[in-house]
Amino acid sequence: MKDRGDHVGAVAVLVHPDFRRQKVGCRVVATLAFLARTRWRLLQYTTVAENVASQRLALRLGFRMYSRERVWWV
């Protein structure tokens, strides 16, 4: 994450199935959250309702739910 003033970016973290349940995603998201906090940035964590593991990871790292959205695909 390079500091570019007021720039807001989005990051996706996808873990290959061979490396899941080894805390890889947790370490990556924790590092991104640390970098965002040290640069006075707000980090938004987005996941789908069906991804319970992702929701647990977010809660474990201190994220709090503030909205639910319905997403429609065509």
N, C-alpha and C positions, 0 to 999 in steps of 0.2 A: 504494500500500500504506500504509494508515494503521495506526499502532501501536495495538493494542488489547490490550496485555498478552500473555497466553498464547494468544491467538486464532491458529488455524491456518486458512489459506484455500487454495483451489485456484484456479489461473488457467489458462485455456486460450488458446493462441496459434494462431490460424488465419490463414493468409496467402492472400489472394485470388490465384487463378491468374495474373492480370495482373501481380502484383508479386513473384512467386516468383523465386528466383535473383538477387535484388537485395539480399540480406542484411537484409531487413526483419525477418524472424523472429529472426535472430541478434541484431540490435540490441535488439529488445524483450526477449528472454530474458536477454541480458547486463545490461540495465538492471534487470530484476526481480531477477536474482541479486545485483547490486550492492546494491540496496535491502534485500534480505533479509540480506545479510552485515552491512551497516552497522547493522542493527537486531537483530543476534544471532538471526536466524531461520534455520532450515534450509529450504532450497528443494528440493523433490522434483520431478524431471522425469520424466514418464511418457509413453511412446509405445508404439505397437504394433510387433510384430516385423517386420511388412512395410514399415514406414516407415523405410527405411534413411537417407534424407536427414535425418530428424529425429534419428536415432541419431547420425549424424555431427556434427550441430550440437551435441548434448549433449556429446559427447566433446571437441569443439573448445573448448567453454566450461568444461571442467574437471569435468563431471559424471562419475561412475563408476557402472557397473552394480552393483547390490547384490542384485537379485532378478529372477526371471522368473516371470510368472504366466500361467496359462491362464485366459482369460476365456470364459465360455459365454454365448451369446445365445439368447433364446427368441423 
